[in-house]
């Protein structure tokens, strides 16, 4: 599979792709979403297979901050 998020158009094996933070499925495909934040001076990335999983994770994050 060619990783659509790669500037280099690299081939990436499916087993090397990250898993969705919410459901654990592969994040392969055009519905992939990524949340990026800076925490303690470091860049953190969370990968999601689609909008629904990202939104579920964001809701849980905002509830945890309360």
PDB file of N, CA, C and O in Angstrom, chain B, residues numbered from 101:
ATOM      1  N   UNK B 101       0.838  -1.178   0.000  1.00  0.00           N
ATOM      2  CA  UNK B 101       0.000   0.000   0.000  1.00  0.00           C
ATOM      3  C   UNK B 101       0.878   1.235   0.000  1.00  0.00           C
ATOM      4  O   UNK B 101       1.876   1.278   0.720  1.00  0.00           O
ATOM      5  N   UNK B 102       0.537   2.226  -0.780  1.00  0.00           N
ATOM      6  CA  UNK B 102       1.242   3.503  -0.748  1.00  0.00           C
ATOM      7  C   UNK B 102       0.565   4.371   0.297  1.00  0.00           C
ATOM      8  O   UNK B 102      -0.643   4.602   0.235  1.00  0.00           O
ATOM      9  N   UNK B 103       1.344   4.851   1.257  1.00  0.00           N
ATOM     10  CA  UNK B 103       0.819   5.682   2.338  1.00  0.00           C
ATOM     11  C   UNK B 103       0.450   7.056   1.790  1.00  0.00           C
ATOM     12  O   UNK B 103       1.340   7.804   1.385  1.00  0.00           O
ATOM     13  N   UNK B 104      -0.839   7.413   1.764  1.00  0.00           N
ATOM     14  CA  UNK B 104      -1.242   8.700   1.205  1.00  0.00           C
ATOM     15  C   UNK B 104      -0.793   9.894   2.034  1.00  0.00           C
ATOM     16  O   UNK B 104      -0.847  11.029   1.558  1.00  0.00           O
ATOM     17  N   UNK B 105      -0.350   9.659   3.265  1.00  0.00           N
ATOM     18  CA  UNK B 105       0.107  10.760   4.103  1.00  0.00           C
ATOM     19  C   UNK B 105       1.606  11.006   3.958  1.00  0.00           C
ATOM     20  O   UNK B 105       2.139  11.945   4.547  1.00  0.00           O
ATOM     21  N   UNK B 106       2.284  10.175   3.183  1.00  0.00           N
ATOM     22  CA  UNK B 106       3.724  10.305   3.018  1.00  0.00           C
ATOM     23  C   UNK B 106       4.056  11.231   1.861  1.00  0.00           C
ATOM     24  O   UNK B 106       3.541  11.068   0.755  1.00  0.00           O
ATOM     25  N   UNK B 107       4.920  12.206   2.123  1.00  0.00           N
ATOM     26  CA  UNK B 107       5.389  13.096   1.064  1.00  0.00           C
ATOM     27  C   UNK B 107       6.230  12.341   0.040  1.00  0.00           C
ATOM     28  O   UNK B 107       6.385  12.786  -1.097  1.00  0.00           O
ATOM     29  N   UNK B 108       6.764  11.214   0.446  1.00  0.00           N
ATOM     30  CA  UNK B 108       7.641  10.441  -0.419  1.00  0.00           C
ATOM     31  C   UNK B 108       6.895   9.382  -1.216  1.00  0.00           C
ATOM     32  O   UNK B 108       7.477   8.767  -2.109  1.00  0.00           O
ATOM     33  N   UNK B 109       5.619   9.152  -0.914  1.00  0.00           N
ATOM     34  CA  UNK B 109       4.863   8.110  -1.596  1.00  0.00           C
ATOM     35  C   UNK B 109       5.401   6.725  -1.308  1.00  0.00           C
ATOM     36  O   UNK B 109       5.404   5.859  -2.184  1.00  0.00           O
ATOM     37  N   UNK B 110       5.856   6.511  -0.082  1.00  0.00           N
ATOM     38  CA  UNK B 110       6.472   5.241   0.297  1.00  0.00           C
ATOM     39  C   UNK B 110       5.450   4.111   0.349  1.00  0.00           C
ATOM     40  O   UNK B 110       4.280   4.323   0.669  1.00  0.00           O
ATOM     41  N   UNK B 111       5.915   2.914   0.030  1.00  0.00           N
ATOM     42  CA  UNK B 111       5.100   1.726   0.234  1.00  0.00           C
ATOM     43  C   UNK B 111       5.201   1.334   1.702  1.00  0.00           C
ATOM     44  O   UNK B 111       6.288   1.307   2.279  1.00  0.00           O
ATOM     45  N   UNK B 112       4.048   1.030   2.297  1.00  0.00           N
ATOM     46  CA  UNK B 112       3.993   0.630   3.698  1.00  0.00           C
ATOM     47  C   UNK B 112       3.191  -0.655   3.777  1.00  0.00           C
ATOM     48  O   UNK B 112       2.079  -0.732   3.256  1.00  0.00           O
ATOM     49  N   UNK B 113       3.752  -1.662   4.428  1.00  0.00           N
ATOM     50  CA  UNK B 113       3.016  -2.910   4.633  1.00  0.00           C
ATOM     51  C   UNK B 113       1.882  -2.670   5.618  1.00  0.00           C
ATOM     52  O   UNK B 113       2.031  -1.897   6.565  1.00  0.00           O
ATOM     53  N   UNK B 114       0.745  -3.332   5.397  1.00  0.00           N
ATOM     54  CA  UNK B 114      -0.412  -3.166   6.274  1.00  0.00           C
ATOM     55  C   UNK B 114      -0.078  -3.445   7.735  1.00  0.00           C
ATOM     56  O   UNK B 114      -0.584  -2.762   8.626  1.00  0.00           O
ATOM     57  N   UNK B 115       0.765  -4.435   7.990  1.00  0.00           N
ATOM     58  CA  UNK B 115       1.103  -4.761   9.378  1.00  0.00           C
ATOM     59  C   UNK B 115       1.979  -3.700  10.037  1.00  0.00           C
ATOM     60  O   UNK B 115       2.114  -3.694  11.261  1.00  0.00           O
ATOM     61  N   UNK B 116       2.579  -2.799   9.250  1.00  0.00           N
ATOM     62  CA  UNK B 116       3.395  -1.719   9.794  1.00  0.00           C
ATOM     63  C   UNK B 116       2.601  -0.443  10.059  1.00  0.00           C
ATOM     64  O   UNK B 116       3.127   0.509  10.635  1.00  0.00           O
ATOM     65  N   UNK B 117       1.332  -0.421   9.637  1.00  0.00           N
ATOM     66  CA  UNK B 117       0.500   0.755   9.860  1.00  0.00           C
ATOM     67  C   UNK B 117       0.099   0.844  11.329  1.00  0.00           C
ATOM     68  O   UNK B 117      -0.046  -0.180  11.998  1.00  0.00           O
ATOM     69  N   UNK B 118      -0.079   2.054  11.829  1.00  0.00           N
ATOM     70  CA  UNK B 118      -0.550   2.178  13.207  1.00  0.00           C
ATOM     71  C   UNK B 118      -1.980   1.682  13.348  1.00  0.00           C
ATOM     72  O   UNK B 118      -2.707   1.552  12.364  1.00  0.00           O
ATOM     73  N   UNK B 119      -2.367   1.410  14.572  1.00  0.00           N
ATOM     74  CA  UNK B 119      -3.733   0.986  14.880  1.00  0.00           C
ATOM     75  C   UNK B 119      -4.536   2.172  15.386  1.00  0.00           C
ATOM     76  O   UNK B 119      -3.986   3.120  15.948  1.00  0.00           O
ATOM     77  N   UNK B 120      -5.832   2.105  15.179  1.00  0.00           N
ATOM     78  CA  UNK B 120      -6.747   3.129  15.657  1.00  0.00           C
ATOM     79  C   UNK B 120      -6.715   3.175  17.183  1.00  0.00           C
ATOM     80  O   UNK B 120      -6.794   2.138  17.842  1.00  0.00           O
ATOM     81  N   UNK B 121      -6.599   4.376  17.740  1.00  0.00           N
ATOM     82  CA  UNK B 121      -6.562   4.550  19.200  1.00  0.00           C
ATOM     83  C   UNK B 121      -7.860   4.110  19.858  1.00  0.00           C
ATOM     84  O   UNK B 121      -7.858   3.730  21.029  1.00  0.00           O
ATOM     85  N   UNK B 122      -8.965   4.155  19.128  1.00  0.00           N
ATOM     86  CA  UNK B 122     -10.269   3.855  19.704  1.00  0.00           C
ATOM     87  C   UNK B 122     -10.653   2.393  19.556  1.00  0.00           C
ATOM     88  O   UNK B 122     -10.997   1.742  20.543  1.00  0.00           O
ATOM     89  N   UNK B 123     -10.598   1.862  18.329  1.00  0.00           N
ATOM     90  CA  UNK B 123     -11.101   0.500  18.099  1.00  0.00           C
ATOM     91  C   UNK B 123     -10.007  -0.525  17.834  1.00  0.00           C
ATOM     92  O   UNK B 123     -10.270  -1.727  17.885  1.00  0.00           O
ATOM     93  N   UNK B 124      -8.783  -0.078  17.551  1.00  0.00           N
ATOM     94  CA  UNK B 124      -7.676  -0.998  17.320  1.00  0.00           C
ATOM     95  C   UNK B 124      -7.528  -1.477  15.892  1.00  0.00           C
ATOM     96  O   UNK B 124      -6.577  -2.196  15.585  1.00  0.00           O
ATOM     97  N   UNK B 125      -8.455  -1.093  14.995  1.00  0.00           N
ATOM     98  CA  UNK B 125      -8.350  -1.482  13.589  1.00  0.00           C
ATOM     99  C   UNK B 125      -7.195  -0.745  12.918  1.00  0.00           C
ATOM    100  O   UNK B 125      -6.696   0.249  13.443  1.00  0.00           O
ATOM    101  N   UNK B 126      -6.782  -1.232  11.773  1.00  0.00           N
ATOM    102  CA  UNK B 126      -5.744  -0.572  10.981  1.00  0.00           C
ATOM    103  C   UNK B 126      -6.253   0.780  10.515  1.00  0.00           C
ATOM    104  O   UNK B 126      -7.448   0.951  10.275  1.00  0.00           O
ATOM    105  N   UNK B 127      -5.354   1.734  10.386  1.00  0.00           N
ATOM    106  CA  UNK B 127      -5.743   3.062   9.917  1.00  0.00           C
ATOM    107  C   UNK B 127      -5.540   3.213   8.415  1.00  0.00           C
ATOM    108  O   UNK B 127      -5.451   4.334   7.913  1.00  0.00           O
ATOM    109  N   UNK B 128      -5.466   2.108   7.697  1.00  0.00           N
ATOM    110  CA  UNK B 128      -5.307   2.151   6.241  1.00  0.00           C
ATOM    111  C   UNK B 128      -6.571   2.721   5.605  1.00  0.00           C
ATOM    112  O   UNK B 128      -7.681   2.466   6.072  1.00  0.00           O
ATOM    113  N   UNK B 129      -6.396   3.478   4.556  1.00  0.00           N
ATOM    114  CA  UNK B 129      -7.538   3.966   3.799  1.00  0.00           C
ATOM    115  C   UNK B 129      -7.706   5.460   3.861  1.00  0.00           C
ATOM    116  O   UNK B 129      -7.067   6.141   4.664  1.00  0.00           O
ATOM    117  N   UNK B 130      -8.564   5.960   3.015  1.00  0.00           N
ATOM    118  CA  UNK B 130      -8.729   7.411   2.883  1.00  0.00           C
ATOM    119  C   UNK B 130      -9.464   8.058   4.056  1.00  0.00           C
ATOM    120  O   UNK B 130      -9.460   9.283   4.178  1.00  0.00           O
ATOM    121  N   UNK B 131     -10.085   7.271   4.910  1.00  0.00           N
ATOM    122  CA  UNK B 131     -10.802   7.826   6.056  1.00  0.00           C
ATOM    123  C   UNK B 131      -9.895   8.082   7.259  1.00  0.00           C
ATOM    124  O   UNK B 131     -10.354   8.584   8.285  1.00  0.00           O
ATOM    125  N   UNK B 132      -8.621   7.742   7.140  1.00  0.00           N
ATOM    126  CA  UNK B 132      -7.658   7.895   8.235  1.00  0.00           C
ATOM    127  C   UNK B 132      -7.653   9.328   8.748  1.00  0.00           C
ATOM    128  O   UNK B 132      -7.691  10.282   7.971  1.00  0.00           O
ATOM    129  N   UNK B 133      -7.605   9.459  10.069  1.00  0.00           N
ATOM    130  CA  UNK B 133      -7.523  10.767  10.714  1.00  0.00           C
ATOM    131  C   UNK B 133      -6.396  10.724  11.735  1.00  0.00           C
ATOM    132  O   UNK B 133      -6.120   9.680  12.325  1.00  0.00           O
ATOM    133  N   UNK B 134      -5.744  11.873  11.938  1.00  0.00           N
ATOM    134  CA  UNK B 134      -4.655  11.984  12.901  1.00  0.00           C
ATOM    135  C   UNK B 134      -4.875  13.238  13.736  1.00  0.00           C
ATOM    136  O   UNK B 134      -5.190  14.301  13.201  1.00  0.00           O
ATOM    137  N   UNK B 135      -4.709  13.110  15.048  1.00  0.00           N
ATOM    138  CA  UNK B 135      -4.714  14.254  15.953  1.00  0.00           C
ATOM    139  C   UNK B 135      -3.269  14.453  16.391  1.00  0.00           C
ATOM    140  O   UNK B 135      -2.605  13.509  16.819  1.00  0.00           O
ATOM    141  N   UNK B 136      -2.791  15.682  16.280  1.00  0.00           N
ATOM    142  CA  UNK B 136      -1.415  16.003  16.661  1.00  0.00           C
ATOM    143  C   UNK B 136      -1.450  17.107  17.706  1.00  0.00           C
ATOM    144  O   UNK B 136      -2.164  18.098  17.554  1.00  0.00           O
ATOM    145  N   UNK B 137      -0.677  16.926  18.761  1.00  0.00           N
ATOM    146  CA  UNK B 137      -0.584  17.935  19.830  1.00  0.00           C
ATOM    147  C   UNK B 137       0.859  18.042  20.297  1.00  0.00           C
ATOM    148  O   UNK B 137       1.654  17.117  20.136  1.00  0.00           O
ATOM    149  N   UNK B 138       1.174  19.182  20.875  1.00  0.00           N
ATOM    150  CA  UNK B 138       2.463  19.368  21.536  1.00  0.00           C
ATOM    151  C   UNK B 138       2.219  19.216  23.028  1.00  0.00           C
ATOM    152  O   UNK B 138       1.413  19.944  23.606  1.00  0.00           O
ATOM    153  N   UNK B 139       2.911  18.273  23.653  1.00  0.00           N
ATOM    154  CA  UNK B 139       2.798  18.035  25.091  1.00  0.00           C
ATOM    155  C   UNK B 139       4.189  18.000  25.688  1.00  0.00           C
ATOM    156  O   UNK B 139       5.037  17.215  25.265  1.00  0.00           O
ATOM    157  N   UNK B 140       4.418  18.846  26.663  1.00  0.00           N
ATOM    158  CA  UNK B 140       5.721  18.906  27.328  1.00  0.00           C
ATOM    159  C   UNK B 140       6.857  19.085  26.334  1.00  0.00           C
ATOM    160  O   UNK B 140       7.926  18.494  26.485  1.00  0.00           O
ATOM    161  N   UNK B 141       6.615  19.914  25.306  1.00  0.00           N
ATOM    162  CA  UNK B 141       7.644  20.190  24.320  1.00  0.00           C
ATOM    163  C   UNK B 141       7.881  19.100  23.296  1.00  0.00           C
ATOM    164  O   UNK B 141       8.818  19.189  22.504  1.00  0.00           O
ATOM    165  N   UNK B 142       7.051  18.078  23.300  1.00  0.00           N
ATOM    166  CA  UNK B 142       7.190  16.968  22.347  1.00  0.00           C
ATOM    167  C   UNK B 142       5.936  16.860  21.496  1.00  0.00           C
ATOM    168  O   UNK B 142       4.834  17.152  21.960  1.00  0.00           O
ATOM    169  N   UNK B 143       6.107  16.440  20.256  1.00  0.00           N
ATOM    170  CA  UNK B 143       4.979  16.237  19.359  1.00  0.00           C
ATOM    171  C   UNK B 143       4.403  14.847  19.589  1.00  0.00           C
ATOM    172  O   UNK B 143       5.138  13.860  19.616  1.00  0.00           O
ATOM    173  N   UNK B 144       3.082  14.773  19.754  1.00  0.00           N
ATOM    174  CA  UNK B 144       2.393  13.486  19.931  1.00  0.00           C
ATOM    175  C   UNK B 144       1.367  13.340  18.812  1.00  0.00           C
ATOM    176  O   UNK B 144       0.717  14.308  18.417  1.00  0.00           O
ATOM    177  N   UNK B 145       1.232  12.123  18.313  1.00  0.00           N
ATOM    178  CA  UNK B 145       0.264  11.811  17.257  1.00  0.00           C
ATOM    179  C   UNK B 145      -0.625  10.666  17.716  1.00  0.00           C
ATOM    180  O   UNK B 145      -0.146   9.700  18.309  1.00  0.00           O
ATOM    181  N   UNK B 146      -1.921  10.777  17.441  1.00  0.00           N
ATOM    182  CA  UNK B 146      -2.875   9.702  17.679  1.00  0.00           C
ATOM    183  C   UNK B 146      -3.551   9.414  16.356  1.00  0.00           C
ATOM    184  O   UNK B 146      -4.006  10.337  15.681  1.00  0.00           O
ATOM    185  N   UNK B 147      -3.625   8.156  15.975  1.00  0.00           N
ATOM    186  CA  UNK B 147      -4.174   7.741  14.685  1.00  0.00           C
ATOM    187  C   UNK B 147      -5.557   7.117  14.865  1.00  0.00           C
ATOM    188  O   UNK B 147      -5.818   6.418  15.844  1.00  0.00           O
ATOM    189  N   UNK B 148      -6.441   7.388  13.892  1.00  0.00           N
ATOM    190  CA  UNK B 148      -7.813   6.891  13.938  1.00  0.00           C
ATOM    191  C   UNK B 148      -8.211   6.406  12.556  1.00  0.00           C
ATOM    192  O   UNK B 148      -7.757   6.940  11.544  1.00  0.00           O
ATOM    193  N   UNK B 149      -9.065   5.390  12.521  1.00  0.00           N
ATOM    194  CA  UNK B 149      -9.477   4.811  11.242  1.00  0.00           C
ATOM    195  C   UNK B 149     -10.540   5.653  10.545  1.00  0.00           C
ATOM    196  O   UNK B 149     -10.708   5.541   9.331  1.00  0.00           O
ATOM    197  N   UNK B 150     -11.264   6.498  11.288  1.00  0.00           N
ATOM    198  CA  UNK B 150     -12.286   7.342  10.663  1.00  0.00           C
ATOM    199  C   UNK B 150     -12.704   8.462  11.614  1.00  0.00           C
ATOM    200  O   UNK B 150     -12.225   8.548  12.744  1.00  0.00           O
ATOM    201  N   UNK B 151     -13.608   9.318  11.133  1.00  0.00           N
ATOM    202  CA  UNK B 151     -14.077  10.455  11.926  1.00  0.00           C
ATOM    203  C   UNK B 151     -14.776  10.022  13.210  1.00  0.00           C
ATOM    204  O   UNK B 151     -14.592  10.643  14.257  1.00  0.00           O
ATOM    205  N   UNK B 152     -15.574   8.962  13.135  1.00  0.00           N
ATOM    206  CA  UNK B 152     -16.338   8.516  14.301  1.00  0.00           C
ATOM    207  C   UNK B 152     -15.407   8.112  15.451  1.00  0.00           C
ATOM    208  O   UNK B 152     -15.645   8.481  16.602  1.00  0.00           O
ATOM    209  N   UNK B 153     -14.356   7.360  15.140  1.00  0.00           N
ATOM    210  CA  UNK B 153     -13.409   6.947  16.192  1.00  0.00           C
ATOM    211  C   UNK B 153     -12.648   8.149  16.739  1.00  0.00           C
ATOM    212  O   UNK B 153     -12.420   8.247  17.945  1.00  0.00           O
ATOM    213  N   UNK B 154     -12.257   9.060  15.859  1.00  0.00           N
ATOM    214  CA  UNK B 154     -11.574  10.277  16.327  1.00  0.00           C
ATOM    215  C   UNK B 154     -12.486  11.079  17.240  1.00  0.00           C
ATOM    216  O   UNK B 154     -12.054  11.536  18.299  1.00  0.00           O
ATOM    217  N   UNK B 155     -13.737  11.256  16.847  1.00  0.00           N
ATOM    218  CA  UNK B 155     -14.676  12.033  17.649  1.00  0.00           C
ATOM    219  C   UNK B 155     -14.932  11.381  18.998  1.00  0.00           C
ATOM    220  O   UNK B 155     -15.032  12.072  20.012  1.00  0.00           O
ATOM    221  N   UNK B 156     -15.038  10.056  19.019  1.00  0.00           N
ATOM    222  CA  UNK B 156     -15.224   9.333  20.281  1.00  0.00           C
ATOM    223  C   UNK B 156     -14.041   9.564  21.212  1.00  0.00           C
ATOM    224  O   UNK B 156     -14.220   9.789  22.409  1.00  0.00           O
ATOM    225  N   UNK B 157     -12.826   9.507  20.654  1.00  0.00           N
ATOM    226  CA  UNK B 157     -11.615   9.734  21.445  1.00  0.00           C
ATOM    227  C   UNK B 157     -11.562  11.176  21.958  1.00  0.00           C
ATOM    228  O   UNK B 157     -11.227  11.411  23.118  1.00  0.00           O
ATOM    229  N   UNK B 158     -11.894  12.144  21.088  1.00  0.00           N
ATOM    230  CA  UNK B 158     -11.885  13.551  21.495  1.00  0.00           C
ATOM    231  C   UNK B 158     -12.890  13.812  22.617  1.00  0.00           C
ATOM    232  O   UNK B 158     -12.601  14.557  23.553  1.00  0.00           O
ATOM    233  N   UNK B 159     -14.081  13.192  22.521  1.00  0.00           N
ATOM    234  CA  UNK B 159     -15.086  13.340  23.572  1.00  0.00           C
ATOM    235  C   UNK B 159     -14.573  12.788  24.880  1.00  0.00           C
ATOM    236  O   UNK B 159     -14.743  13.417  25.924  1.00  0.00           O
ATOM    237  N   UNK B 160     -13.946  11.621  24.846  1.00  0.00           N
ATOM    238  CA  UNK B 160     -13.397  11.015  26.070  1.00  0.00           C
ATOM    239  C   UNK B 160     -12.279  11.888  26.644  1.00  0.00           C
ATOM    240  O   UNK B 160     -12.178  12.032  27.862  1.00  0.00           O
ATOM    241  N   UNK B 161     -11.447  12.464  25.794  1.00  0.00           N
ATOM    242  CA  UNK B 161     -10.367  13.350  26.242  1.00  0.00           C
ATOM    243  C   UNK B 161     -10.929  14.587  26.921  1.00  0.00           C
ATOM    244  O   UNK B 161     -10.439  14.986  27.977  1.00  0.00           O
ATOM    245  N   UNK B 162     -11.950  15.200  26.333  1.00  0.00           N
ATOM    246  CA  UNK B 162     -12.510  16.420  26.919  1.00  0.00           C
ATOM    247  C   UNK B 162     -13.221  16.108  28.242  1.00  0.00           C
ATOM    248  O   UNK B 162     -13.201  16.935  29.154  1.00  0.00           O
ATOM    249  N   UNK B 163     -13.848  14.933  28.361  1.00  0.00           N
ATOM    250  CA  UNK B 163     -14.485  14.542  29.619  1.00  0.00           C
ATOM    251  C   UNK B 163     -13.450  14.254  30.694  1.00  0.00           C
ATOM    252  O   UNK B 163     -13.701  14.511  31.871  1.00  0.00           O
ATOM    253  N   UNK B 164     -12.294  13.726  30.315  1.00  0.00           N
ATOM    254  CA  UNK B 164     -11.235  13.422  31.279  1.00  0.00           C
ATOM    255  C   UNK B 164     -10.602  14.695  31.838  1.00  0.00           C
ATOM    256  O   UNK B 164     -10.103  14.703  32.963  1.00  0.00           O
ATOM    257  N   UNK B 165     -10.626  15.775  31.044  1.00  0.00           N
ATOM    258  CA  UNK B 165     -10.026  17.045  31.474  1.00  0.00           C
ATOM    259  C   UNK B 165     -10.903  17.789  32.465  1.00  0.00           C
ATOM    260  O   UNK B 165     -10.429  18.705  33.136  1.00  0.00           O
ATOM    261  N   UNK B 166     -12.160  17.418  32.571  1.00  0.00           N
ATOM    262  CA  UNK B 166     -13.091  18.118  33.484  1.00  0.00           C
ATOM    263  C   UNK B 166     -12.889  17.713  34.906  1.00  0.00           C
ATOM    264  O   UNK B 166     -13.587  18.205  35.793  1.00  0.00           O
TER     265      UNK B 166
END
